[in-house]
Amino acid sequence: MWYCAVSVATLWTSPESARDIDEAGLTNPVRLTKWLEQLPFEARLDLCDGNRVQTQLLYGEPVIIEETQGDWAKVIAVWQSSKKDERGYLGWVPLVQLKETKPIHAQGFAKVVSGKAQLWHTDGLPTSVISFNTLLPYKSVVGEYVCVSTPDGDALLLKHDVEMAPSIHGFPKKSAAEAVQKGLAFLDLPYLWGGTSSYGYDCSGFTYNMLRACGHIIARDASDQACGGTEIPMDNPACWVKGDLLFFADEGQGNIRHVGFYAGNGLLLHSHCTGKSVEVMKLKESGLEGDLCAVRRYEI
């Protein structure tokens, strides 16, 4: 297997999709903050309108390489299910942001529960900063640290930054209401088309990650998420509970274009669109109420 070897790697629609202004997001180590800080509104919007970006990978996330083209690889993100391909989500990533590693023997997996976590070399010196929900195999616990295996070798994470389980699917399932509570920690985080990290989420990347943080493995895209879980009557808000997913289409018809969490008391928690940030607001004042097309519930 090949693995994401940077804190966050962006999967592009094609090698030609990346622009000169995106250079800081294409390197190893990736300079993600610099990339995002220098993107003006128009360039951020073009990530979507220009169909440039598909999704993102977190550090250590496995991929299958389908083909290579120069310095780029076409990969399948096997942890991100999609109707586009039964094996996972497709996209292109710079080869420099991937590494091939041999299978390792570990006690289980450590999942980052802090917004961001400092990764440390085994000599105690700092290395990269990794995102919320990053999942890495762990080998041992020593004092206040957890020793994890990474694409770059053994490293350390502070115990208070992670949750541990014996397997990827061994993390305890928590209620979708807990996903809302986790999502509130990212209020004011700017929207990023294709984003799946605590450096920026798109609408479905936000719901995907908050539910995944609670042990629910759901599809990556909003249209696929609307096919999972349990259908809830959308014309009876009294039936809705905190953590239900609300889906939106133009005037409630056609292709789903947005998803957010019902946060209780008539509130919507979502990562809306380019130029806005993660926010909680009254659904009736969001401008989206008339576009509601489905409500789904992911239960324990």
C-alpha positions in Angstrom: 0.0 0.0 0.0 0.9 3.6 -0.5 0.1 6.2 2.2 -0.3 9.9 2.4 3.0 11.2 3.6 2.1 14.8 4.4 -0.3 16.3 7.0 -3.0 16.9 4.4 -2.8 16.1 0.7 -5.2 17.4 -1.8 -6.6 15.1 -4.5 -6.9 17.1 -7.7 -9.2 16.3 -10.7 -6.1 16.1 -13.0 -2.4 17.0 -12.9 -3.4 20.1 -14.9 -5.9 21.3 -12.3 -3.2 22.6 -9.9 -2.2 26.2 -10.6 1.0 28.1 -9.9 -0.7 29.7 -6.8 -1.2 26.2 -5.4 2.5 25.3 -5.3 2.7 25.5 -1.5 0.0 22.8 -1.2 1.9 20.4 -3.6 5.1 19.9 -1.7 6.5 17.6 1.0 6.5 18.8 3.6 3.2 20.5 2.6 2.9 24.2 3.4 -0.9 24.1 3.9 -1.3 27.2 5.9 0.7 29.3 3.5 -1.3 27.9 0.6 -4.6 28.7 2.1 -3.6 32.2 3.4 -2.5 33.3 0.0 -5.6 32.2 -1.9 -7.8 35.1 -2.7 -11.6 34.6 -2.9 -11.6 34.1 -6.6 -8.9 31.4 -6.5 -10.6 29.6 -3.7 -13.9 29.7 -5.5 -12.3 28.3 -8.7 -11.3 25.2 -6.8 -15.0 24.3 -7.0 -16.2 26.2 -10.1 -13.2 25.1 -12.1 -13.7 21.5 -10.9 -10.1 21.5 -9.8 -10.3 19.6 -6.4 -12.0 16.3 -5.5 -11.2 15.6 -1.8 -8.2 15.4 0.6 -6.2 12.8 2.4 -5.0 12.9 6.0 -1.5 11.8 7.1 -1.1 8.0 6.9 -4.3 7.5 4.9 -3.9 4.6 2.5 -4.4 4.8 -1.2 -4.1 2.5 -4.2 -2.1 4.0 -7.1 -3.9 3.3 -10.4 -1.4 5.0 -12.7 1.3 7.6 -12.8 1.9 10.5 -15.1 5.2 12.3 -14.6 5.3 13.5 -11.0 1.7 12.7 -10.4 -0.2 9.6 -9.3 -3.9 8.8 -9.9 -5.0 7.2 -6.7 -8.0 5.6 -5.0 -8.7 6.9 -1.5 -10.0 3.6 -0.1 -11.3 5.0 3.2 -13.6 7.4 1.4 -16.5 5.6 -0.1 -18.1 7.0 -3.3 -20.6 6.0 -5.9 -18.0 7.2 -8.5 -16.0 4.0 -7.8 -16.8 1.1 -5.5 -13.1 1.0 -4.4 -13.1 4.5 -3.1 -12.6 8.2 -4.1 -10.5 9.0 -7.2 -8.1 11.8 -7.7 -4.6 12.9 -8.6 -1.9 13.7 -6.0 1.8 14.7 -6.4 3.9 11.5 -6.0 6.2 13.4 -3.5 3.2 13.4 -1.1 3.0 9.6 -1.1 5.2 6.9 0.4 5.1 3.1 0.0 5.6 1.2 3.3 5.5 -2.4 4.3 2.8 -3.8 6.6 3.5 -3.1 10.3 2.6 -4.9 13.4 0.8 -2.6 15.9 -1.4 -2.9 18.9 -4.2 -0.9 17.3 -4.9 2.6 16.0 -4.7 6.1 17.5 -7.1 8.7 16.3 -6.4 12.4 16.8 -9.2 14.0 18.8 -7.7 17.5 19.2 -8.3 20.1 16.5 -4.6 19.7 15.5 -1.9 17.7 17.1 1.9 18.1 17.2 3.7 15.0 16.0 7.1 14.4 17.7 10.2 12.6 16.6 11.2 9.8 19.0 14.1 12.1 20.2 11.5 14.5 21.5 11.9 17.2 18.8 8.8 18.4 17.0 8.0 17.3 13.4 4.7 18.0 11.6 1.3 19.2 12.8 -1.5 16.8 11.9 -5.2 17.2 11.6 -8.2 16.2 13.7 -9.3 12.6 12.8 -5.9 11.5 11.6 -5.6 7.8 12.2 -2.3 6.1 12.7 -1.2 2.6 14.0 0.2 2.7 17.5 2.8 0.4 18.9 3.1 1.3 22.6 2.3 3.8 25.3 5.2 5.3 27.1 4.4 7.8 29.9 2.5 10.7 28.4 3.2 9.7 24.8 1.8 7.2 22.3 4.3 5.7 19.9 2.8 5.6 16.4 3.9 4.2 13.1 3.9 6.8 10.3 4.9 6.8 6.6 8.1 8.5 7.9 8.9 6.0 10.6 8.1 5.9 14.3 6.9 9.1 16.0 5.2 10.2 19.2 1.8 11.8 20.0 0.7 13.1 23.3 -1.9 10.8 24.9 -4.3 13.6 25.5 -4.4 14.3 21.8 -5.6 10.8 20.8 -8.2 8.1 21.3 -7.0 4.5 20.9 -8.8 1.3 19.8 -7.7 -2.2 18.8 -8.7 -1.7 15.1 -9.9 0.9 12.7 -13.5 -0.3 13.3 -12.9 -0.8 17.0 -13.6 2.8 18.1 -16.8 3.0 20.1 -19.8 4.4 18.3 -21.1 7.6 19.8 -24.4 9.4 19.1 -24.7 11.7 16.1 -25.5 14.4 18.8 -21.9 14.0 19.9 -20.8 14.7 16.3 -22.6 18.1 16.6 -20.7 18.8 19.7 -17.4 18.0 18.0 -18.4 20.1 15.0 -18.9 23.1 17.3 -15.2 23.1 18.0 -14.6 24.3 14.4 -16.9 27.3 14.4 -15.4 30.1 12.2 -13.1 27.7 10.3 -13.2 28.9 6.7 -14.9 26.7 4.2 -12.6 24.9 1.7 -14.0 23.1 -1.4 -12.9 19.4 -1.2 -11.6 19.9 2.4 -11.6 17.0 4.8 -9.2 18.4 7.5 -9.2 20.9 10.4 -7.5 23.3 8.0 -10.8 23.6 6.2 -13.9 21.5 5.4 -16.5 21.5 2.6 -20.1 20.7 3.6 -19.9 16.9 3.2 -16.3 16.8 4.4 -17.5 18.3 7.6 -20.4 15.9 8.2 -18.2 13.0 7.1 -15.5 13.8 9.5 -17.6 14.7 12.5 -19.6 11.4 12.2 -16.4 9.4 11.5 -14.9 10.9 14.7 -17.9 9.3 16.5 -17.4 5.9 14.9 -19.8 6.2 12.0 -18.3 5.2 8.6 -20.3 7.1 6.0 -19.9 8.1 2.4 -17.7 11.1 1.5 -20.2 13.1 -0.7 -23.6 14.6 0.3 -25.5 12.8 -2.4 -24.1 9.4 -1.2 -24.7 10.4 2.5 -28.4 11.0 1.6 -28.6 7.3 0.6 -27.4 6.0 4.0 -28.8 6.0 7.5 -32.5 6.1 8.2 -35.0 8.3 6.4 -36.7 10.9 8.7 -39.9 12.8 7.6 -38.6 16.1 6.4 -42.0 17.8 6.7 -42.2 17.2 10.4 -39.3 19.0 12.3 -40.7 17.7 15.5 -39.3 14.3 14.5 -35.8 15.6 14.0 -33.1 15.2 16.7 -29.7 16.7 17.2 -27.3 15.0 14.8 -29.7 14.3 11.9 -28.3 15.3 8.5 -30.3 17.9 6.5 -29.9 17.8 2.8 -30.6 20.6 0.3 -31.2 20.9 -3.4 -32.4 23.9 -5.5 -36.0 24.4 -4.4 -35.9 20.9 -2.9 -35.6 19.3 -6.3 -32.8 17.7 -8.4 -29.2 17.1 -7.4 -28.2 17.5 -3.7 -25.9 20.4 -3.4 -25.5 20.9 0.4 -25.6 19.0 3.7 -25.4 20.1 7.4 -26.3 18.9 10.9 -29.5 19.6 12.6 -28.3 21.1 15.9 -31.6 21.1 17.7 -34.0 23.9 18.5 -34.4 24.8 14.8 -30.7 25.3 14.3 -28.4 24.3 11.4 -24.7 23.6 11.9 -22.8 23.5 8.6 -19.8 24.5 6.5 -21.7 26.4 3.9 -19.7 27.7 0.9 -16.6 29.6 -0.2 -16.3 32.9 1.6 -18.1 31.6 4.7 -17.1 29.5 7.7 -18.4 26.8 9.8 -21.5 28.3 11.5 -24.6 27.5 13.6 -27.7 29.4 12.7 -31.5 29.3 12.6 -32.6 27.1 9.6 -35.4 29.6 8.9 -32.9 32.4 8.6 -30.3 30.5 6.6 -32.0 30.9 3.2 -31.9 27.1 2.8 -35.2 26.1 4.4 -37.0 26.1 1.0 -34.3 23.9 -0.4 -34.6 21.1 2.1 -35.0 17.8 0.2 -34.1 15.0 2.8 -33.4 14.2 6.4 -31.3 11.2 7.4 -30.3 9.8 10.7 -27.1 7.8 11.5 -27.7 5.9 14.7 -25.5 3.9 17.1 
